[in-house]
């Protein structure tokens, strides 16, 4: 795997350009931007900052078409990065099923993310209990293989709540905008 590293601020700017702005209310400017969805996903996976890696989840929720880049990217990753991609991708799949009604209030494109990895990872199908069963099993497996003690399910729930906060703010700003 080619080591393409991007500055944190460049990735924050790239995410903001793609509609993910909850990470930093900064005026981040990119010095070097990933040119494709695949490059952005790869760069996020390689980040030490876990909040940037977790931003893959809302990125996929906001732009489900990005899922078309995932199989090609997966084929080019080492085992560790592949497992991280599979985990974050399936988190997005399960969260999308779990929060489908609420997401549909805010997002125009509610195309369901395809289930690319549940069978390979030994996880439940995404529609089982609206994704809840899979999300819990995914978080437990992620926690079990980690050397760090932070709660993975809580991290995923925090990420989706931050994203919902952003979406609420966007909707509020649109509804209060003057009509022309």
NUKE-232254 format. One record per residue: residue in three letters; z, y, x of N, C-alpha, C in turn. Coordinates in steps of 0.1 Angstrom, whole numbers, padded with zeros to 4 digits, always signed. Layout:
<pts>
ALAZYXZYXZYX ...
</pts>
This chain:
<pts>
UNK+0000-0012+0008+0000+0000+0000+0000+0012+0009 UNK-0009+0021+0007-0010+0034+0014+0002+0042+0011 UNK+0009+0048+0021+0020+0056+0018+0016+0071+0016 UNK+0014+0074+0003+0011+0087-0001+0024+0094-0005 UNK+0029+0103+0003+0041+0110-0001+0038+0124-0006 UNK+0045+0128-0016+0043+0142-0021+0057+0148-0022 UNK+0057+0161-0019+0070+0168-0020+0075+0167-0035 UNK+0088+0167-0036+0094+0166-0049+0089+0177-0058 UNK+0088+0189-0054+0083+0201-0062+0069+0198-0066 UNK+0061+0192-0058+0047+0189-0062+0047+0179-0073 UNK+0056+0169-0073+0056+0159-0084+0062+0165-0097 UNK+0072+0174-0095+0077+0181-0107+0066+0189-0113 UNK+0058+0196-0105+0047+0204-0110+0037+0195-0117 UNK+0034+0184-0111+0024+0175-0117+0028+0169-0130 UNK+0041+0166-0131+0047+0162-0143+0047+0173-0154 UNK+0050+0185-0150+0050+0196-0159+0036+0198-0165 UNK+0026+0197-0156+0012+0199-0160+0008+0188-0170 UNK+0015+0177-0170+0012+0166-0179+0022+0165-0191 UNK+0029+0176-0193+0038+0177-0204+0052+0172-0203 UNK+0057+0169-0191+0070+0164-0188+0077+0175-0181 UNK+0085+0184-0188+0091+0196-0182+0106+0195-0182 UNK+0112+0185-0186+0127+0185-0187+0134+0184-0173 UNK+0126+0179-0163+0132+0177-0150+0138+0189-0143 UNK+0131+0200-0144+0136+0212-0137+0129+0224-0144 UNK+0137+0233-0148+0132+0245-0154+0127+0254-0143 UNK+0122+0249-0133+0118+0257-0122+0103+0261-0123 UNK+0099+0269-0114+0085+0273-0113+0079+0265-0101 UNK+0081+0252-0102+0076+0244-0091+0061+0245-0089 UNK+0057+0246-0077+0043+0248-0074+0039+0236-0065 UNK+0028+0231-0067+0024+0219-0060+0017+0224-0047 UNK+0021+0218-0036+0013+0220-0024+0002+0210-0023 UNK+0005+0198-0027-0005+0187-0027-0002+0179-0040 UNK-0012+0178-0048-0011+0171-0061-0017+0158-0062 UNK-0011+0148-0068-0018+0135-0071-0030+0138-0080 UNK-0042+0132-0076-0054+0135-0083-0056+0127-0096 UNK-0050+0115-0096-0052+0106-0107-0038+0101-0113 UNK-0039+0095-0125-0027+0090-0130-0021+0079-0121 UNK-0030+0071-0116-0025+0060-0107-0018+0066-0095 UNK-0024+0076-0089-0017+0082-0077-0004+0088-0081 UNK-0003+0095-0093+0010+0100-0097+0020+0089-0099 UNK+0016+0079-0106+0026+0068-0108+0031+0062-0095 UNK+0021+0060-0086+0025+0055-0072+0035+0064-0065 UNK+0032+0077-0065+0040+0087-0059+0054+0087-0065 UNK+0055+0086-0078+0068+0086-0085+0076+0073-0081 UNK+0069+0062-0080+0076+0049-0077+0081+0050-0063 UNK+0075+0058-0054+0079+0058-0040+0090+0069-0037 UNK+0094+0076-0048+0104+0086-0046+0118+0081-0045 UNK+0126+0087-0036+0140+0084-0035+0148+0089-0047 UNK+0143+0100-0053+0150+0106-0065+0148+0097-0077 UNK+0159+0091-0082+0158+0082-0093+0154+0089-0106 UNK+0157+0102-0107+0152+0110-0119+0137+0111-0120 UNK+0131+0112-0108+0116+0113-0107+0110+0099-0110 UNK+0116+0089-0105+0111+0075-0109+0113+0073-0123 UNK+0124+0076-0129+0126+0074-0144+0116+0083-0152 UNK+0111+0094-0147+0101+0102-0154+0088+0095-0157 UNK+0086+0083-0151+0075+0075-0155+0076+0071-0170 UNK+0088+0069-0175+0090+0065-0189+0085+0075-0198 UNK+0090+0087-0198+0084+0097-0207+0070+0101-0205 UNK+0065+0100-0193+0051+0102-0190+0042+0092-0197 UNK+0046+0079-0197+0039+0069-0205+0040+0071-0220 UNK+0052+0076-0224+0054+0078-0239+0045+0090-0243 UNK+0044+0100-0235+0036+0112-0239+0021+0109-0238 UNK+0018+0101-0228+0003+0098-0226+0001+0083-0225 UNK+0002+0076-0236+0000+0061-0236-0013+0056-0230 UNK-0023+0065-0229-0036+0061-0223-0034+0058-0208 UNK-0024+0064-0202-0021+0061-0188-0019+0046-0185 UNK-0015+0039-0195-0013+0025-0194-0025+0017-0188 UNK-0037+0023-0191-0049+0017-0186-0049+0016-0170 UNK-0042+0026-0164-0041+0026-0149-0032+0016-0143 UNK-0023+0011-0151-0011+0003-0147-0016-0011-0140 UNK-0025-0018-0147-0028-0031-0140-0035-0030-0126 UNK-0043-0020-0125-0050-0018-0112-0039-0014-0101 UNK-0030-0005-0105-0019+0000-0096-0010-0013-0093 UNK-0007-0020-0103+0002-0032-0101-0004-0041-0091 UNK-0017-0043-0091-0024-0052-0081-0023-0048-0067 UNK-0020-0035-0065-0020-0029-0051-0006-0027-0046 UNK+0005-0031-0053+0018-0028-0049+0025-0040-0042 UNK+0034-0037-0033+0042-0048-0028+0052-0053-0038 UNK+0059-0064-0036+0067-0070-0046+0078-0061-0051 UNK+0085-0053-0043+0095-0044-0047+0090-0033-0056 UNK+0080-0027-0052+0074-0016-0060+0068-0021-0073 UNK+0062-0033-0072+0057-0040-0084+0068-0042-0095 UNK+0079-0047-0090+0090-0050-0099+0095-0037-0105 UNK+0096-0026-0097+0100-0013-0102+0090-0008-0113 UNK+0077-0009-0110+0067-0005-0120+0068-0013-0133 UNK+0069-0026-0131+0071-0034-0143+0083-0031-0151 UNK+0094-0028-0145+0106-0025-0151+0105-0011-0159 UNK+0100-0001-0152+0099+0012-0159+0088+0012-0170 UNK+0077+0004-0167+0067+0003-0178+0073-0004-0190 UNK+0080-0015-0188+0085-0022-0200+0096-0014-0206 UNK+0103-0006-0199+0113+0003-0205+0106+0013-0215 UNK+0095+0018-0210+0087+0027-0219+0082+0020-0231 UNK+0078+0007-0230+0073-0001-0241+0084-0003-0251 UNK+0096-0007-0246+0107-0010-0255+0112+0003-0262 UNK+0114+0013-0254+0118+0026-0260+0109+0032-0270 UNK+0096+0030-0267+0086+0035-0277+0088+0027-0290 UNK+0090+0014-0290+0092+0007-0302+0105+0011-0309 UNK+0115+0012-0301+0128+0016-0306+0129+0029-0313 UNK+0122+0039-0307+0122+0053-0312+0109+0057-0318 UNK+0101+0048-0323+0088+0050-0328+0088+0061-0339 UNK+0097+0060-0349+0097+0070-0359+0100+0084-0354 UNK+0110+0085-0346+0114+0098-0340+0103+0104-0331 UNK+0097+0095-0323+0087+0100-0314+0075+0105-0322 UNK+0072+0099-0333+0060+0103-0341+0062+0117-0347 UNK+0074+0122-0348+0076+0135-0353+0071+0146-0343 UNK+0071+0142-0330+0068+0152-0320+0055+0149-0313 UNK+0050+0137-0312+0039+0134-0305+0027+0131-0313 UNK+0015+0137-0310+0003+0134-0318-0003+0121-0315 UNK-0002+0116-0302-0007+0103-0299+0004+0093-0298 UNK+0005+0085-0309+0015+0074-0310+0008+0060-0308 UNK-0002+0060-0300-0008+0047-0296+0003+0039-0289 UNK+0005+0026-0294+0015+0018-0288+0011+0013-0274 UNK+0020+0014-0265+0018+0009-0252+0016-0006-0252 UNK+0006-0011-0246+0004-0026-0246+0015-0033-0238 UNK+0019-0045-0243+0029-0053-0236+0022-0060-0224 UNK+0024-0054-0212+0017-0060-0200+0025-0070-0192 UNK+0039-0069-0194+0047-0076-0184+0058-0085-0190 UNK+0061-0084-0203+0073-0091-0209+0072-0106-0206 UNK+0061-0112-0208+0060-0127-0205+0063-0130-0190 UNK+0056-0123-0182+0058-0125-0167+0072-0123-0163 UNK+0079-0113-0169+0093-0110-0166+0103-0118-0173 UNK+0098-0127-0183+0108-0135-0190+0116-0127-0200 UNK+0110-0116-0206+0116-0107-0215+0112-0110-0230 UNK+0119-0106-0239+0115-0107-0253+0103-0098-0256 UNK+0096-0102-0267+0084-0094-0271+0089-0080-0276 UNK+0081-0070-0274+0085-0056-0277+0089-0054-0292 UNK+0084-0061-0301+0087-0059-0315+0099-0066-0320 UNK+0105-0074-0311+0118-0081-0315+0129-0070-0317 UNK+0134-0069-0329+0145-0060-0332+0141-0045-0327 UNK+0128-0042-0329+0123-0029-0326+0125-0025-0312 UNK+0124-0035-0303+0125-0032-0288+0139-0033-0283 UNK+0149-0033-0292+0163-0032-0287+0167-0044-0278 UNK+0163-0056-0282+0167-0068-0275+0161-0068-0261 UNK+0148-0065-0260+0141-0064-0247+0147-0053-0238 UNK+0150-0042-0244+0156-0031-0236+0169-0035-0230 UNK+0178-0041-0238+0191-0045-0232+0189-0056-0221 UNK+0180-0066-0224+0178-0076-0214+0171-0071-0201 UNK+0162-0061-0203+0156-0055-0191+0166-0047-0183 UNK+0175-0039-0190+0185-0032-0183+0195-0041-0176 UNK+0199-0052-0182+0208-0061-0176+0202-0068-0163 UNK+0189-0071-0164+0182-0077-0152+0181-0067-0141 UNK+0178-0055-0145+0176-0044-0135+0190-0042-0128 UNK+0200-0041-0136+0214-0039-0131+0218-0050-0122 UNK+0215-0063-0125+0219-0074-0118+0213-0075-0104 UNK+0201-0069-0102+0194-0070-0089+0196-0057-0081 UNK+0204-0048-0086+0207-0035-0079+0220-0036-0071 UNK+0219-0029-0060+0232-0027-0052+0240-0015-0057 UNK+0234-0007-0066+0241+0005-0070+0248+0003-0084 UNK+0259+0009-0086+0267+0005-0098+0263+0013-0110 UNK+0254+0023-0110+0252+0030-0122+0245+0022-0133 UNK+0249+0025-0145+0245+0018-0157+0230+0020-0160 UNK+0222+0010-0159+0208+0012-0161+0204+0015-0176 UNK+0210+0009-0185+0208+0012-0200+0211+0026-0203 UNK+0222+0031-0198+0226+0044-0200+0216+0054-0193 UNK+0211+0051-0182+0201+0059-0175+0189+0060-0184 UNK+0184+0049-0189+0172+0049-0198+0175+0057-0211 UNK+0187+0055-0216+0190+0063-0229+0191+0078-0225 UNK+0197+0081-0214+0198+0096-0210+0184+0102-0208 UNK+0175+0094-0202+0161+0098-0200+0154+0101-0213 UNK+0155+0092-0223+0149+0094-0236+0155+0106-0243 UNK+0168+0108-0242+0174+0120-0248+0170+0133-0242 UNK+0168+0133-0229+0163+0145-0222+0149+0148-0227 UNK+0141+0138-0229+0127+0139-0233+0127+0144-0248 UNK+0136+0139-0256+0137+0143-0270+0141+0158-0270 UNK+0150+0162-0262+0155+0176-0261+0143+0185-0258 UNK+0135+0181-0248+0123+0188-0245+0113+0189-0257 UNK+0111+0178-0263+0102+0178-0275+0107+0186-0286 UNK+0120+0186-0289+0126+0195-0299+0123+0210-0296 UNK+0126+0213-0283+0124+0227-0279+0109+0231-0281 UNK+0100+0222-0277+0086+0225-0278+0082+0228-0293 UNK+0087+0219-0302+0084+0220-0316+0090+0233-0322 UNK+0102+0236-0317+0109+0248-0322+0101+0261-0318 UNK+0097+0261-0305+0089+0272-0300+0076+0274-0307 UNK+0070+0263-0311+0057+0263-0319+0060+0269-0333 UNK+0070+0264-0339+0073+0268-0353+0078+0283-0354 UNK+0083+0288-0343+0087+0302-0343+0077+0312-0337 UNK+0066+0306-0333+0055+0315-0327+0049+0323-0337 UNK+0046+0336-0334+0039+0344-0344+0025+0339-0347 UNK+0021+0340-0360+0008+0335-0364-0002+0346-0361 UNK-0014+0342-0358-0025+0352-0355-0035+0352-0365 
</pts>
